Amino acid sequence: MNLQELNGVAKALVAKGKGILAADESFGTIEKRFKSINVASSEEQRRAYREMLFTTTSIGDYISGVIMFDETIRHRTKGGVQFCDLLTQAGVVPGIKVDTGAKDLPGYAGEKITEGLDGLRERLAEYRKLGARFAKWRAVITIGSGMPTRFCIDANAHALARYAALCQEAGIVPIVEPEVLMDGDHSGERCEEVTATTLQSVFFHLHAHRVALHGILLKPNMVIPGKKCAVKWTPGQIAEATVRCFMRAVPAAVPGIVFLSGGQTPQEATANLNAMNAMGKHPWELSYSYGRALQDEALRAWGGDSARAGQGQEAFARRGRLVSAARYGKYSAKMESAA
């Protein structure tokens, strides 16, 4: 895949009214999600849950791509159709998570470094054969006392850039995900400061690794106060701070920014994205790559019962329609009861 084709895939992933479903939960994460509804995390339950989401009739109306986990990309429907083929037939681009998780950064207590570069070239080649056309790598930046250190930011930015370069070499669009966590009592202003510093480092390293920016997508956090911060921001304040931060740090060559939900409720993630798009035109498409914010309601409606798969799909489609409206800046809280 040449750079023109990479750009075409990146643009398709941020098509108007659409965004990405992050269904790439690791074994540990999906177990926590299932435990919240008292369901055991067996391979068959994981497969059935993802099949429920992926076979939702209207999925292609609001989902442009799906990020899968290594196990999931190898799964098939009960009827024997490989998930990648199922999604492609629905007009949805298959994607894959390729990092192996955030581990403790030696010598830097409380900070993380994402691993998974060893053998990545070979894994990317296999994933492309399986049908993946984009990938994701998540770096984790923690705000706290004396954190983040510049070393942690730069180490993670360097790894993100190496990953992105390997993806483009393999003909796969890299989603670059530097997540400044919402955990903590830090202010929105502190989040903006750390997010700007992180993004500046990420783009420095992407440039140094000769990554073509028109063939990537950025998956960042929104600029938002920590969960334990006493001062809460409105969607308008979050939108203003986020766009201001990104105008300073993100080159216009990047086709789109697909925000992570990062622990926000489905309603918060939808309202905050809507506020950004309601501000008017930006240099990049402002879209979504939500996990919990797209899935939470569907997970609870399904509840691990195959007889309730239809209810799960209805809940998934409903949230999809609402987030799609936020892509146009046309969402309102009143739609929550009407959708």
N, C-alpha and C positions, 0 to 999 in steps of 0.2 A: 504494500500500500504506500503510495507516494504522499507527499505533504498535502497536495490538493485533495486527495481522498480523505486524509486525516481531518482536514478542515471541514469537509462535507459531513463526516460523521459527527464531529463536534457541534456543528450547526444544527444537525438533525436532533441532537440530544437537548438542545435548548430552543426547539421550535416553539412558535407562539402557542400559549395555552397549555404547554406540556412541561413535564419535569421527570426526574428520575426517582424510581422506587429503590431504596436501599434495603435489599433482602439478603444481606451478606453477614448476618449474625453468626459469630463463631459458636462452637458447641457450648461454651460456657454462657454466652449471652442469651442464646435461644433457650437454654435451660432455665435461666432466670425469668424470661418472659413467660414460658410455659408454666413455671411454678406459680406465677401470679394468678393463673386461672386453674390451678390444681390439675395440670396435665403433665404426664411423664414425657420427657424428651427422648422418645425412641426415634430411630431413623425413619420408620414408616409415618409417624406423626409429623415429623419435620417435612417429609416429602408431601404428605397430604395437605398440610397447611400451605406450603408454597404453591401446590397445584391449585388450591382454592383461589389464591390471589391471582395467579397467572392466567387462569381460565375465566376470569371475570369478563363478561361479554364486552363491555365498553372500555376495556383497559387501554386500548390504543388512542382513546380520545383525550386522555390526560396524562398518560405515562409514555415517555419517549424511550426510556431505557430502564433496565433492571440490573442492579449489581447483585451478583450471586456469590456464594461461598463455594469452596472447592467441592464439597459434597454435593451441593445443589446443582452445579453446572453439569454433573454427571447423571442426575436423576431424570426419570421419565414420568409421564403421566401414567395413570392406571391403564390407559389404552396403548401404552408403549411408545408415545411420542416424546423424543428428547426435549427437555425444557427449552434449549436454545432454538430448536426448530419451531416449537409452539409459539415462542415470543416473536420470532422473525415473521411468522405467518400473520401475526396480529399487528405487524408494523412497529414492533418494539425491538430496540437494539439490545442484544445480550451483552452483559459486562461481568467482570470478575474482580473480587478482592484478592490482591496478591501479597500484601504484607503478612507477616506471621505474628504480629502483635507488638504492643508497647511493653518493653521490659525496663527494669530499673537501670538508670544511667550510672555506671560505676563512678564512685567518687562524688556524686552529686545527689545527696539524699533528697528524696521527694520528687525527683525529676525522672522523665522517661525518655527512652530512645526506641524508635521502631526498628524491628529487625525483619529480615527476609530478602536481603540482596543476594545472598549466596544461592546460586542455582536459578536465579530469576530469569536469565536469558532463556534457559531451556524450558522453564515452566510457562513462560509467555508463548513460546512456539507451540507448546501443547494446547494451551488455552485457545489460541487462535484457530487451531485445527478443530477444536470442539465447537467453535462458533463465536467466541468472544470478540468484540470489536472495540471495547474500551475496558479500562482497568481502574482500580482505585488503591491508593496507599494513604493511610492515615497516620499523621504525626500528632502527638499530644503535648500541649504546652500548658503547664500549671502555673496559676498565679497564687503566690503566697509570700510568706516572710522570706526575703532574699531571693525570691523566684518570680519569673524565670531568670536563669543566668544567660548571658550572651552565648556561652559555650553550648548550652542545651539547644537554644534556638538555632544556632548555626549548624550544629551536628545534625539536627533533624532536617533542616533545609537542604543540607548537602545530600542526605539520603533520599529525600524527595526528588531532587534533581537527577540523581543517578538512576532512580527508578523511572522517571519520566523519559530520560534519554533511551533507556533500554526498551521501553514501551514503543516509542516512535520507531526505533530500529526494527521492531517486530511487526510494525504495521498496526499498532493498537493505540488508540487515543488514551493518554493518561489523565485521570482526574487527580489533581494535586490537592490533598486535604491536610492543611495545617490547622488543627483545632485548638483554639484557646478555650480551655474548659470554663463552664459556668460555675463550677464548684467554688465555694468560698464566699467571703463577705466583701470582696473588692467592689469598688465603685464602677459605674459605667465609664467614667473618664479613664480609670486605670485599665479597663479592658480595651479601650480605644488605643491607648498608648502601646500596650503589649501587642495588640493585633497589628498595628502599623509597623512596629519593629520586626515582627515575625514575617509579615508579607514582604517587607523590603529585603530581608535576608533570603527568603524563598526565591524572589525574582532575580536577585544577584546571582544565586547559584544556578538557577535555570539558564540564565544567560551564559554563565561560565561553562555549562555543560552543552551549550549549543542546541538547546531545546527550542523548537519552533513554537512560538507562543500561539500562533493561529491554529495549532493542532493540539491544544490542551483545553481542559476546563479546570476552573478553580472551585474547590469545595471548602469554604471557610465557615467559621462561626459568624453570627451577627454580633455587633457591638452591643453588649447588654450587661447590666450590673450582675454581680454574682448572686447565686440563689439566696445567700444569707445576708445580702446587703439590705439595710433598713430602707434605703431609698429605691423605690421602684420607678421604672421609666414607662411612659406610654408608648404605643406603637409608633407614634409620630417622632418621639425623641430617639427611639431605637433606629428608625429609618434614617433620620437626619445624621446621626453620629456614624452609622454604618456606611452610608453613601459618601460622607465627607472623608472618612478613613480610607475607603477604597479608591476614591478619586486621587488621593495622594500616593497610593502605593501600587495600584494594579494597572499595568499598561493596557491601552485601548485595543491592542492586538489580540487580547484574549477574547474569544467569541462569547463566553458566558460564565457567569458565576452561579453555581448551584449550591445554595445554602444548606448546611446541615441543621437539623432541628435541635440537637444538643441538649435534650432534656426538657425542652419546652413542651407544653401541652399542644395537642392538635390545633386548638383554637388560637393559642398564642403564636405558634409558628405560621399559621395562615394569616392572622391579622398583621403581623410584623412584615411579612413578605408583601402583603397587599399595600401597606403604607409606603414601602419603597417604590413599588411600581406606580403608585398614585402620584408620586412626585414628578413624573414626566419621563422623558427619554434620557437614557444613560448610555455611556460608551459601549456597554456590554449588556447582553440579555441577563436579567435577574430572575433566576428560576429556583428550583428546589431539588434536593436529593435527600428526601426525608425517609427515615426508618420508622421510629416509633410514631411520629406525627401522622404518618399515612396508615400505619398498621394497627395502632392500639385499639381503635374502635372495632375494627374487623376481627382482631384476635379475641376480644371479649364476646363479640356476637357469635363467633364460631364455637368457642369454648371446648375445642377438641372433639366435637361431635359431628360426624359426617352428615348427619341428618340436618344440621344447622349450617351447612356450607353455603346455602343460598343466602341466609341472613348475614353471614360473614362477607359475602360478595356485595351485598347491598350496602353494608356499612363502608366497605372499601371504596365502592363507586361513589358514594355520597361524599366522603372526604376528598376523593379525587376531583369531583366537580367543584368543590369549594376552593381547593388549592389552585385549580386551573383558573378560576375567576380571579384569584389573587395575582396571577401572572399578568392580568390586564389592569390591575388596580380597581377591580369592580366587585370585590368581596365586601360584605357588610355582616356584622354580627347577627342581624335579623335573618340572614340566610341559614344560620345554624338550625333554626327550627323549621325552616321551609324546605330545605334540600332533601 
